[in-house]
Amino acid sequence: MLTKLLAGGGLVAALAASTCCVIPLSLGALGIGGASLSMFSIFAPYQTAFRVAAILMLGVAFWLVYRPPRAEVEGAACAVNPSQQLTKTALWIGAAITGLVVTSGWWERFVA
């Protein structure tokens, strides 16, 4: 449960970090512009906090998902390991978005 919460939180934080820079730039490149893009500027002061939160949550979630399994107790029933495919997918999507947001200072001049 904690892993899913952290993976989802990292994905949301990555999307929040991209609201002030990457989303308006992407929408502008698609031809959507004008006053509709100005509403994203209210998130600009919180950009660094969103980036740090996204990186921390994704880091902890990656550690929880990919850590080595715990040693089983002798004679205990085998633990059921539910599929974590959705969690891993959300985790990698959040990591990709966070990577785009963190590196946007380098590549955004080529898009605009």
The first five atom37 places (N, CA, C, CB, O) and aatype in JSON, in Angstrom:
{
  "aatype": [12, 10, 16, 11, 10, 10, 0, 7, 7, 7, 10, 19, 0, 0, 10, 0, 0, 15, 16, 4, 4, 19, 9, 14, 10, 15, 10, 7, 0, 10, 7, 9, 7, 7, 0, 15, 10, 15, 12, 13, 15, 9, 13, 0, 14, 18, 5, 16, 0, 13, 1, 19, 0, 0, 9, 10, 12, 10, 7, 19, 0, 13, 17, 10, 19, 18, 1, 14, 14, 1, 0, 6, 19, 6, 7, 0, 0, 4, 0, 19, 2, 14, 15, 5, 5, 10, 16, 11, 16, 0, 10, 17, 9, 7, 0, 0, 9, 16, 7, 10, 19, 19, 16, 15, 7, 17, 17, 6, 1, 13, 19, 0],
  "atom_mask": [
    [1, 1, 1, 1, 1],
    [1, 1, 1, 1, 1],
    [1, 1, 1, 1, 1],
    [1, 1, 1, 1, 1],
    [1, 1, 1, 1, 1],
    [1, 1, 1, 1, 1],
    [1, 1, 1, 1, 1],
    [1, 1, 1, 0, 1],
    [1, 1, 1, 0, 1],
    [1, 1, 1, 0, 1],
    [1, 1, 1, 1, 1],
    [1, 1, 1, 1, 1],
    [1, 1, 1, 1, 1],
    [1, 1, 1, 1, 1],
    [1, 1, 1, 1, 1],
    [1, 1, 1, 1, 1],
    [1, 1, 1, 1, 1],
    [1, 1, 1, 1, 1],
    [1, 1, 1, 1, 1],
    [1, 1, 1, 1, 1],
    [1, 1, 1, 1, 1],
    [1, 1, 1, 1, 1],
    [1, 1, 1, 1, 1],
    [1, 1, 1, 1, 1],
    [1, 1, 1, 1, 1],
    [1, 1, 1, 1, 1],
    [1, 1, 1, 1, 1],
    [1, 1, 1, 0, 1],
    [1, 1, 1, 1, 1],
    [1, 1, 1, 1, 1],
    [1, 1, 1, 0, 1],
    [1, 1, 1, 1, 1],
    [1, 1, 1, 0, 1],
    [1, 1, 1, 0, 1],
    [1, 1, 1, 1, 1],
    [1, 1, 1, 1, 1],
    [1, 1, 1, 1, 1],
    [1, 1, 1, 1, 1],
    [1, 1, 1, 1, 1],
    [1, 1, 1, 1, 1],
    [1, 1, 1, 1, 1],
    [1, 1, 1, 1, 1],
    [1, 1, 1, 1, 1],
    [1, 1, 1, 1, 1],
    [1, 1, 1, 1, 1],
    [1, 1, 1, 1, 1],
    [1, 1, 1, 1, 1],
    [1, 1, 1, 1, 1],
    [1, 1, 1, 1, 1],
    [1, 1, 1, 1, 1],
    [1, 1, 1, 1, 1],
    [1, 1, 1, 1, 1],
    [1, 1, 1, 1, 1],
    [1, 1, 1, 1, 1],
    [1, 1, 1, 1, 1],
    [1, 1, 1, 1, 1],
    [1, 1, 1, 1, 1],
    [1, 1, 1, 1, 1],
    [1, 1, 1, 0, 1],
    [1, 1, 1, 1, 1],
    [1, 1, 1, 1, 1],
    [1, 1, 1, 1, 1],
    [1, 1, 1, 1, 1],
    [1, 1, 1, 1, 1],
    [1, 1, 1, 1, 1],
    [1, 1, 1, 1, 1],
    [1, 1, 1, 1, 1],
    [1, 1, 1, 1, 1],
    [1, 1, 1, 1, 1],
    [1, 1, 1, 1, 1],
    [1, 1, 1, 1, 1],
    [1, 1, 1, 1, 1],
    [1, 1, 1, 1, 1],
    [1, 1, 1, 1, 1],
    [1, 1, 1, 0, 1],
    [1, 1, 1, 1, 1],
    [1, 1, 1, 1, 1],
    [1, 1, 1, 1, 1],
    [1, 1, 1, 1, 1],
    [1, 1, 1, 1, 1],
    [1, 1, 1, 1, 1],
    [1, 1, 1, 1, 1],
    [1, 1, 1, 1, 1],
    [1, 1, 1, 1, 1],
    [1, 1, 1, 1, 1],
    [1, 1, 1, 1, 1],
    [1, 1, 1, 1, 1],
    [1, 1, 1, 1, 1],
    [1, 1, 1, 1, 1],
    [1, 1, 1, 1, 1],
    [1, 1, 1, 1, 1],
    [1, 1, 1, 1, 1],
    [1, 1, 1, 1, 1],
    [1, 1, 1, 0, 1],
    [1, 1, 1, 1, 1],
    [1, 1, 1, 1, 1],
    [1, 1, 1, 1, 1],
    [1, 1, 1, 1, 1],
    [1, 1, 1, 0, 1],
    [1, 1, 1, 1, 1],
    [1, 1, 1, 1, 1],
    [1, 1, 1, 1, 1],
    [1, 1, 1, 1, 1],
    [1, 1, 1, 1, 1],
    [1, 1, 1, 0, 1],
    [1, 1, 1, 1, 1],
    [1, 1, 1, 1, 1],
    [1, 1, 1, 1, 1],
    [1, 1, 1, 1, 1],
    [1, 1, 1, 1, 1],
    [1, 1, 1, 1, 1],
    [1, 1, 1, 1, 1]
  ],
  "atom_positions": [
    [[0.82, -1.2, 0.0], [0.0, 0.0, 0.0], [0.87, 1.26, 0.0], [-0.93, 0.0, 1.21], [0.6, 2.21, -0.74]],
    [[1.9, 1.26, 0.83], [2.79, 2.41, 0.9], [3.51, 2.63, -0.42], [3.81, 2.24, 2.03], [3.72, 3.76, -0.85]],
    [[3.89, 1.53, -1.06], [4.58, 1.63, -2.34], [3.69, 2.27, -3.39], [5.02, 0.25, -2.82], [4.14, 3.15, -4.13]],
    [[2.43, 1.85, -3.45], [1.49, 2.42, -4.42], [1.24, 3.9, -4.12], [0.16, 1.64, -4.4], [1.14, 4.71, -5.04]],
    [[1.13, 4.23, -2.84], [0.91, 5.63, -2.45], [2.1, 6.5, -2.85], [0.67, 5.73, -0.93], [1.92, 7.6, -3.36]],
    [[3.32, 6.0, -2.62], [4.5, 6.77, -2.98], [4.67, 6.87, -4.49], [5.74, 6.15, -2.35], [5.08, 7.92, -5.0]],
    [[4.37, 5.81, -5.21], [4.48, 5.86, -6.67], [3.45, 6.84, -7.23], [4.27, 4.45, -7.28], [3.78, 7.64, -8.12]],
    [[2.23, 6.79, -6.73], [1.21, 7.74, -7.17], [1.54, 9.17, -6.76], [0.0, 0.0, 0.0], [1.33, 10.1, -7.53]],
    [[2.07, 9.34, -5.54], [2.47, 10.66, -5.09], [3.61, 11.22, -5.91], [0.0, 0.0, 0.0], [3.64, 12.42, -6.21]],
    [[4.55, 10.37, -6.28], [5.64, 10.82, -7.14], [5.15, 11.22, -8.52], [0.0, 0.0, 0.0], [5.65, 12.19, -9.1]],
    [[4.17, 10.48, -9.05], [3.59, 10.82, -10.35], [2.86, 12.15, -10.28], [2.64, 9.71, -10.82], [2.99, 12.98, -11.18]],
    [[2.07, 12.36, -9.22], [1.35, 13.63, -9.05], [2.32, 14.78, -8.84], [0.37, 13.54, -7.87], [2.13, 15.86, -9.41]],
    [[3.36, 14.57, -8.04], [4.36, 15.62, -7.81], [5.11, 15.94, -9.1], [5.35, 15.2, -6.71], [5.45, 17.1, -9.34]],
    [[5.38, 14.94, -9.92], [6.04, 15.19, -11.2], [5.14, 16.01, -12.12], [6.4, 13.86, -11.88], [5.62, 16.93, -12.79]],
    [[3.87, 15.7, -12.15], [2.93, 16.5, -12.95], [2.81, 17.92, -12.41], [1.55, 15.83, -12.99], [2.73, 18.87, -13.18]],
    [[2.79, 18.05, -11.08], [2.71, 19.39, -10.49], [3.96, 20.2, -10.77], [2.49, 19.28, -8.98], [3.89, 21.41, -10.99]],
    [[5.12, 19.54, -10.78], [6.37, 20.24, -11.07], [6.42, 20.72, -12.51], [7.55, 19.35, -10.78], [7.13, 21.68, -12.82]],
    [[5.69, 20.06, -13.39], [5.73, 20.43, -14.8], [4.7, 21.48, -15.17], [5.53, 19.21, -15.65], [4.68, 21.93, -16.32]],
    [[3.84, 21.89, -14.24], [2.76, 22.81, -14.59], [3.25, 24.2, -14.98], [1.81, 22.94, -13.45], [2.62, 24.84, -15.82]],
    [[4.33, 24.67, -14.4], [4.73, 26.05, -14.68], [5.61, 26.18, -15.92], [5.45, 26.62, -13.5], [5.69, 27.26, -16.5]],
    [[6.26, 25.12, -16.33], [7.22, 25.24, -17.43], [6.94, 24.29, -18.59], [8.61, 25.01, -16.93], [6.76, 24.72, -19.72]],
    [[6.91, 23.0, -18.3], [6.84, 22.01, -19.36], [5.46, 21.95, -20.01], [7.21, 20.65, -18.81], [5.36, 21.89, -21.23]],
    [[4.4, 21.97, -19.21], [3.05, 21.9, -19.79], [2.76, 23.11, -20.68], [2.0, 21.82, -18.67], [2.3, 22.91, -21.81]],
    [[2.99, 24.36, -20.23], [2.74, 25.48, -21.14], [3.62, 25.44, -22.39], [2.97, 26.79, -20.42], [3.16, 25.79, -23.48]],
    [[4.87, 25.02, -22.24], [5.76, 24.92, -23.39], [5.26, 23.86, -24.37], [7.19, 24.59, -22.93], [5.28, 24.08, -25.58]],
    [[4.83, 22.73, -23.85], [4.31, 21.66, -24.71], [3.02, 22.09, -25.4], [4.07, 20.39, -23.89], [2.84, 21.84, -26.6]],
    [[2.13, 22.72, -24.66], [0.87, 23.18, -25.26], [1.12, 24.28, -26.29], [-0.09, 23.68, -24.17], [0.45, 24.33, -27.32]],
    [[2.08, 25.14, -26.0], [2.44, 26.19, -26.96], [3.03, 25.62, -28.23], [0.0, 0.0, 0.0], [2.77, 26.13, -29.32]],
    [[3.81, 24.56, -28.1], [4.38, 23.9, -29.28], [3.3, 23.23, -30.12], [5.43, 22.87, -28.86], [3.44, 23.07, -31.33]],
    [[2.21, 22.82, -29.45], [1.09, 22.22, -30.17], [0.16, 23.25, -30.8], [0.29, 21.34, -29.23], [-0.77, 22.9, -31.53]],
    [[0.41, 24.53, -30.51], [-0.42, 25.59, -31.09], [-1.49, 26.1, -30.16], [0.0, 0.0, 0.0], [-2.28, 26.97, -30.55]],
    [[-1.54, 25.6, -28.95], [-2.52, 26.08, -27.98], [-1.83, 27.18, -27.18], [-3.04, 24.91, -27.04], [-0.85, 26.91, -26.49]],
    [[-2.32, 28.36, -27.24], [-1.64, 29.46, -26.56], [-2.62, 30.47, -26.02], [0.0, 0.0, 0.0], [-3.82, 30.21, -25.89]],
    [[-2.08, 31.61, -25.7], [-2.92, 32.7, -25.23], [-3.14, 32.69, -23.74], [0.0, 0.0, 0.0], [-2.29, 32.24, -22.97]],
    [[-4.28, 33.2, -23.35], [-4.59, 33.39, -21.94], [-4.75, 32.08, -21.19], [-5.84, 34.2, -21.8], [-4.59, 32.05, -19.97]],
    [[-5.05, 31.01, -21.87], [-5.24, 29.74, -21.18], [-3.94, 29.23, -20.56], [-5.79, 28.7, -22.14], [-3.98, 28.49, -19.58]],
    [[-2.8, 29.61, -21.11], [-1.52, 29.18, -20.56], [-1.05, 30.03, -19.39], [-0.48, 29.19, -21.63], [-0.18, 29.6, -18.63]],
    [[-1.61, 31.21, -19.22], [-1.16, 32.09, -18.15], [-1.59, 31.59, -16.77], [-1.68, 33.48, -18.37], [-1.01, 32.01, -15.77]],
    [[-2.58, 30.73, -16.7], [-3.04, 30.25, -15.4], [-2.01, 29.33, -14.74], [-4.36, 29.51, -15.55], [-2.06, 29.14, -13.52]],
    [[-1.09, 28.76, -15.5], [-0.08, 27.87, -14.93], [1.02, 28.64, -14.2], [0.52, 27.02, -16.02], [1.8, 28.02, -13.46]],
    [[1.12, 29.93, -14.38], [2.2, 30.7, -13.76], [2.05, 30.83, -12.25], [2.28, 32.07, -14.38], [3.01, 31.2, -11.57]],
    [[0.88, 30.54, -11.69], [0.72, 30.65, -10.24], [1.5, 29.58, -9.5], [-0.75, 30.57, -9.87], [1.75, 29.71, -8.3]],
    [[1.9, 28.5, -10.19], [2.65, 27.43, -9.56], [4.16, 27.66, -9.61], [2.32, 26.12, -10.22], [4.91, 26.88, -9.03]],
    [[4.62, 28.69, -10.29], [6.05, 28.93, -10.47], [6.83, 29.05, -9.15], [6.24, 30.19, -11.27], [7.93, 28.51, -9.08]],
    [[6.33, 29.73, -8.11], [7.12, 29.82, -6.87], [7.33, 28.47, -6.19], [6.45, 30.75, -5.91], [8.26, 28.32, -5.39]],
    [[6.48, 27.5, -6.48], [6.57, 26.19, -5.83], [7.27, 25.14, -6.68], [5.18, 25.7, -5.49], [7.29, 23.96, -6.33]],
    [[7.85, 25.55, -7.79], [8.47, 24.63, -8.73], [9.56, 23.78, -8.08], [9.05, 25.39, -9.9], [9.58, 22.56, -8.27]],
    [[10.45, 24.38, -7.33], [11.54, 23.64, -6.69], [11.02, 22.66, -5.65], [12.54, 24.6, -6.05], [11.51, 21.54, -5.55]],
    [[10.03, 23.07, -4.88], [9.45, 22.18, -3.86], [8.79, 20.98, -4.52], [8.43, 22.94, -2.99], [8.92, 19.86, -4.02]],
    [[8.09, 21.19, -5.63], [7.47, 20.08, -6.34], [8.53, 19.12, -6.89], [6.58, 20.6, -7.48], [8.35, 17.91, -6.85]],
    [[9.61, 19.67, -7.41], [10.68, 18.83, -7.95], [11.32, 17.98, -6.86], [11.75, 19.68, -8.64], [11.53, 16.78, -7.05]],
    [[11.63, 18.6, -5.74], [12.25, 17.87, -4.63], [11.3, 16.79, -4.11], [12.63, 18.85, -3.49], [11.72, 15.66, -3.85]],
    [[10.02, 17.14, -3.96], [9.04, 16.15, -3.48], [8.92, 14.99, -4.46], [7.66, 16.81, -3.29], [8.85, 13.83, -4.03]],
    [[8.91, 15.28, -5.74], [8.8, 14.21, -6.74], [10.01, 13.29, -6.68], [8.66, 14.8, -8.15], [9.87, 12.07, -6.72]],
    [[11.21, 13.86, -6.59], [12.42, 13.05, -6.56], [12.48, 12.2, -5.29], [13.67, 13.95, -6.64], [12.84, 11.02, -5.35]],
    [[12.12, 12.77, -4.15], [12.14, 12.01, -2.9], [11.12, 10.88, -2.9], [11.87, 12.94, -1.72], [11.44, 9.75, -2.54]],
    [[9.88, 11.19, -3.32], [8.85, 10.15, -3.33], [9.18, 9.04, -4.33], [7.5, 10.77, -3.66], [8.98, 7.86, -4.03]],
    [[9.68, 9.41, -5.49], [10.04, 8.4, -6.48], [11.22, 7.56, -5.99], [10.38, 9.05, -7.82], [11.25, 6.35, -6.21]],
    [[12.18, 8.19, -5.35], [13.33, 7.45, -4.83], [12.92, 6.42, -3.79], [0.0, 0.0, 0.0], [13.37, 5.27, -3.84]],
    [[12.08, 6.81, -2.85], [11.61, 5.87, -1.82], [10.75, 4.78, -2.45], [10.82, 6.61, -0.73], [10.87, 3.62, -2.08]],
    [[9.9, 5.15, -3.4], [9.05, 4.16, -4.06], [9.89, 3.15, -4.85], [8.04, 4.85, -4.99], [9.61, 1.95, -4.81]],
    [[10.92, 3.62, -5.57], [11.81, 2.7, -6.28], [12.49, 1.75, -5.3], [12.88, 3.49, -7.09], [12.62, 0.56, -5.58]],
    [[12.92, 2.27, -4.17], [13.58, 1.42, -3.18], [12.6, 0.37, -2.66], [14.12, 2.27, -2.02], [12.98, -0.79, -2.51]],
    [[11.36, 0.75, -2.37], [10.38, -0.2, -1.85], [10.0, -1.25, -2.89], [9.14, 0.54, -1.39], [9.79, -2.41, -2.54]],
    [[9.91, -0.87, -4.15], [9.49, -1.82, -5.18], [10.62, -2.77, -5.56], [9.02, -1.07, -6.41], [10.38, -3.97, -5.74]],
    [[11.84, -2.26, -5.67], [12.95, -3.07, -6.19], [13.91, -3.57, -5.11], [13.71, -2.27, -7.18], [14.96, -4.11, -5.45]],
    [[13.59, -3.42, -3.84], [14.49, -3.92, -2.79], [14.48, -5.44, -2.8], [14.07, -3.38, -1.4], [13.52, -6.07, -3.25]],
    [[15.56, -6.04, -2.31], [15.61, -7.5, -2.27], [14.52, -8.04, -1.34], [17.01, -8.0, -1.8], [14.19, -7.41, -0.34]],
    [[13.97, -9.19, -1.68], [12.92, -9.75, -0.82], [13.48, -10.14, 0.55], [12.28, -10.98, -1.49], [14.65, -10.48, 0.69]],
    [[12.63, -10.06, 1.54], [13.05, -10.44, 2.9], [13.21, -11.95, 2.98], [12.01, -9.94, 3.96], [12.59, -12.71, 2.23]],
    [[14.05, -12.37, 3.9], [14.25, -13.8, 4.1], [13.0, -14.4, 4.73], [15.5, -14.07, 5.0], [12.41, -13.83, 5.66]],
    [[12.59, -15.55, 4.21], [11.41, -16.22, 4.73], [11.76, -16.99, 6.0], [10.81, -17.16, 3.66], [12.86, -17.53, 6.13]],
    [[10.82, -17.05, 6.92], [11.0, -17.81, 8.14], [10.76, -19.28, 7.82], [10.03, -17.31, 9.27], [9.83, -19.62, 7.1]],
    [[11.59, -20.14, 8.36], [11.48, -21.59, 8.12], [10.12, -22.1, 8.59], [12.62, -22.35, 8.83], [9.74, -21.86, 9.74]],
    [[9.42, -22.79, 7.75], [8.14, -23.38, 8.11], [6.95, -22.45, 7.96], [0.0, 0.0, 0.0], [5.81, -22.88, 8.14]],
    [[7.18, -21.19, 7.62], [6.07, -20.25, 7.46], [5.47, -20.43, 6.07], [6.53, -18.78, 7.68], [6.13, -20.91, 5.14]],
    [[4.24, -20.03, 5.94], [3.58, -20.1, 4.64], [4.22, -19.08, 3.69], [2.05, -19.83, 4.78], [4.7, -18.03, 4.12]],
    [[4.23, -19.42, 2.43], [4.82, -18.51, 1.44], [3.99, -17.24, 1.34], [4.93, -19.2, 0.06], [2.76, -17.29, 1.27]],
    [[4.67, -16.14, 1.33], [3.98, -14.86, 1.22], [3.46, -14.7, -0.21], [4.92, -13.68, 1.6], [4.14, -15.04, -1.18]],
    [[2.28, -14.18, -0.32], [1.7, -13.92, -1.62], [2.21, -12.58, -2.11], [0.14, -13.95, -1.58], [2.04, -11.57, -1.42]],
    [[2.83, -12.56, -3.28], [3.37, -11.33, -3.84], [2.46, -10.89, -4.98], [4.84, -11.53, -4.32], [2.56, -11.41, -6.09]],
    [[1.58, -9.93, -4.72], [0.69, -9.49, -5.78], [1.46, -8.8, -6.9], [-0.38, -8.54, -5.22], [2.56, -8.28, -6.69]],
    [[0.9, -8.81, -8.07], [1.55, -8.19, -9.21], [1.73, -6.7, -8.97], [0.74, -8.43, -10.5], [0.8, -6.01, -8.56]],
    [[2.9, -6.22, -9.22], [3.2, -4.81, -9.03], [3.36, -4.11, -10.37], [4.46, -4.64, -8.18], [4.01, -3.07, -10.45]],
    [[2.77, -4.67, -11.41], [2.95, -4.11, -12.75], [2.41, -2.68, -12.84], [2.26, -5.0, -13.78], [3.07, -1.81, -13.41]],
    [[1.23, -2.42, -12.29], [0.65, -1.08, -12.33], [1.5, -0.09, -11.53], [-0.79, -1.09, -11.79], [1.7, 1.04, -11.96]],
    [[1.98, -0.53, -10.38], [2.83, 0.33, -9.55], [4.13, 0.66, -10.27], [3.12, -0.34, -8.2], [4.59, 1.8, -10.27]],
    [[4.74, -0.35, -10.89], [5.99, -0.12, -11.61], [5.78, 0.78, -12.82], [6.61, -1.45, -12.04], [6.63, 1.61, -13.13]],
    [[4.65, 0.61, -13.5], [4.35, 1.46, -14.65], [4.19, 2.92, -14.22], [3.08, 0.98, -15.35], [4.76, 3.81, -14.84]],
    [[3.41, 3.16, -13.16], [3.24, 4.52, -12.65], [4.55, 5.1, -12.17], [2.22, 4.55, -11.51], [4.83, 6.28, -12.35]],
    [[5.37, 4.26, -11.57], [6.67, 4.69, -11.07], [7.58, 5.14, -12.21], [7.33, 3.57, -10.29], [8.22, 6.18, -12.11]],
    [[7.64, 4.36, -13.27], [8.5, 4.72, -14.4], [7.95, 5.91, -15.18], [8.66, 3.52, -15.33], [8.74, 6.71, -15.69]],
    [[6.63, 6.05, -15.28], [6.05, 7.23, -15.93], [6.39, 8.48, -15.12], [4.51, 7.09, -16.08], [6.78, 9.51, -15.68]],
    [[6.25, 8.39, -13.8], [6.61, 9.52, -12.94], [8.08, 9.86, -13.04], [0.0, 0.0, 0.0], [8.45, 11.04, -13.03]],
    [[8.93, 8.85, -13.12], [10.37, 9.1, -13.26], [10.69, 9.76, -14.59], [11.15, 7.78, -13.11], [11.54, 10.64, -14.66]],
    [[10.02, 9.34, -15.66], [10.25, 9.95, -16.97], [9.8, 11.4, -16.99], [9.53, 9.16, -18.07], [10.5, 12.27, -17.51]],
    [[8.63, 11.68, -16.42], [8.14, 13.06, -16.37], [9.06, 13.91, -15.5], [6.69, 13.11, -15.83], [9.38, 15.04, -15.86]],
    [[9.48, 13.37, -14.36], [10.39, 14.12, -13.49], [11.71, 14.38, -14.19], [10.63, 13.35, -12.18], [12.28, 15.47, -14.06]],
    [[12.21, 13.4, -14.94], [13.44, 13.61, -15.7], [13.29, 14.71, -16.73], [0.0, 0.0, 0.0], [14.2, 15.51, -16.92]],
    [[12.14, 14.74, -17.41], [11.89, 15.82, -18.38], [11.81, 17.18, -17.7], [10.59, 15.55, -19.14], [12.33, 18.17, -18.21]],
    [[11.17, 17.22, -16.54], [11.02, 18.49, -15.83], [12.37, 18.99, -15.32], [10.04, 18.34, -14.66], [12.69, 20.17, -15.46]],
    [[13.15, 18.1, -14.72], [14.43, 18.51, -14.14], [15.41, 18.96, -15.23], [15.04, 17.36, -13.33], [16.2, 19.87, -15.01]],
    [[15.36, 18.33, -16.39], [16.27, 18.7, -17.48], [15.68, 19.71, -18.45], [16.68, 17.46, -18.23], [16.3, 20.01, -19.47]],
    [[14.52, 20.25, -18.16], [13.86, 21.17, -19.1], [14.68, 22.43, -19.36], [12.49, 21.56, -18.57], [14.56, 23.02, -20.44]],
    [[15.5, 22.85, -18.42], [16.34, 24.02, -18.64], [17.32, 23.84, -19.78], [0.0, 0.0, 0.0], [17.73, 24.81, -20.41]],
    [[17.71, 22.61, -20.04], [18.67, 22.32, -21.1], [18.01, 22.18, -22.46], [19.43, 21.05, -20.78], [18.56, 22.64, -23.46]],
    [[16.85, 21.55, -22.54], [16.26, 21.24, -23.83], [15.13, 22.16, -24.26], [15.77, 19.85, -23.82], [14.73, 22.11, -25.43]],
    [[14.6, 22.99, -23.38], [13.44, 23.78, -23.75], [13.76, 24.85, -24.79], [12.86, 24.44, -22.51], [12.87, 25.28, -25.53]],
    [[15.01, 25.28, -24.88], [15.37, 26.3, -25.89], [15.3, 25.74, -27.32], [16.77, 26.84, -25.61], [15.17, 26.5, -28.28]],
    [[15.4, 24.41, -27.45], [15.31, 23.8, -28.76], [13.86, 23.61, -29.23], [16.02, 22.47, -28.74], [13.61, 23.48, -30.43]],
    [[12.93, 23.61, -28.3], [11.52, 23.39, -28.61], [10.84, 24.7, -28.98], [10.81, 22.73, -27.43], [10.04, 24.76, -29.91]],
    [[11.15, 25.75, -28.25], [10.46, 27.03, -28.43], [10.93, 27.75, -29.67], [10.67, 27.91, -27.22], [10.45, 28.84, -29.97]]
  ]
}
